[in-house]
């Protein structure tokens, strides 16, 4: 389980970004991730390393702290 998955989905949805686009942004930042792996992160089935959280924040164009402040 992870604690950032819900926030990733929430922020992605708020900004109208698809999973495919977010995965592509992460790939451009050096993290080889597929859309299906991103989906697993969002439903909290896959753990997220701290380095991956940094890349997710950059790809979502938010401060990393936003990933840890999700509306429940």
C-alpha positions as CSV (number, residue, x, y, z in Angstrom):
1,X,0.0,0.0,0.0
2,X,1.0,3.6,-0.4
3,X,-0.2,6.9,0.9
4,X,0.2,9.0,-2.2
5,X,-1.9,7.1,-4.7
6,X,-5.2,8.8,-3.9
7,X,-3.6,12.2,-4.2
8,X,-2.0,11.3,-7.6
9,X,-5.4,10.4,-9.0
10,X,-7.1,13.5,-7.4
11,X,-4.5,15.9,-8.8
12,X,-4.4,14.2,-12.2
13,X,-8.2,14.3,-12.4
14,X,-8.3,18.0,-11.3
15,X,-6.0,18.9,-14.1
16,X,-7.6,16.8,-16.8
17,X,-4.5,14.6,-17.3
18,X,-5.0,11.0,-18.4
19,X,-3.0,8.1,-17.0
20,X,-1.3,7.8,-20.3
21,X,-0.1,11.4,-20.3
22,X,1.1,11.2,-16.8
23,X,3.0,8.0,-17.5
24,X,4.6,9.7,-20.5
25,X,5.6,12.7,-18.4
26,X,7.2,10.3,-15.9
27,X,9.0,8.5,-18.6
28,X,10.4,11.8,-19.9
29,X,11.7,12.5,-16.4
30,X,13.6,9.2,-16.4
31,X,11.1,6.8,-14.7
32,X,10.1,3.9,-17.0
33,X,6.5,3.4,-15.9
34,X,3.5,2.1,-17.8
35,X,-0.1,3.2,-17.6
36,X,-1.1,0.0,-15.8
37,X,1.5,0.5,-13.1
38,X,0.3,4.0,-12.6
39,X,-3.2,2.7,-12.2
40,X,-2.0,0.3,-9.5
41,X,-0.3,3.2,-7.7
42,X,-3.6,5.2,-7.8
43,X,-5.6,2.3,-6.2
44,X,-2.8,1.8,-3.7
45,X,-1.8,-1.7,-4.9
46,X,1.8,-0.8,-5.6
47,X,4.3,0.8,-3.3
48,X,5.9,4.1,-4.2
49,X,9.6,4.8,-3.5
50,X,10.5,8.2,-2.3
51,X,12.4,8.9,-5.6
52,X,9.3,7.9,-7.5
53,X,7.2,10.3,-5.5
54,X,9.5,13.1,-6.4
55,X,9.1,12.3,-10.1
56,X,5.3,12.0,-9.7
57,X,5.2,15.5,-8.2
58,X,7.3,16.9,-11.0
59,X,5.2,15.2,-13.6
60,X,2.0,16.6,-12.0
61,X,3.6,20.0,-11.6
62,X,2.9,20.2,-7.9
63,X,5.0,20.5,-4.7
64,X,5.7,17.0,-3.3
65,X,3.9,17.9,-0.1
66,X,0.7,18.0,-2.1
67,X,1.0,14.2,-2.6
68,X,0.7,13.7,1.1
69,X,-2.3,16.0,1.6
70,X,-5.1,14.2,-0.1
71,X,-8.8,14.8,0.7
72,X,-10.2,11.5,2.0
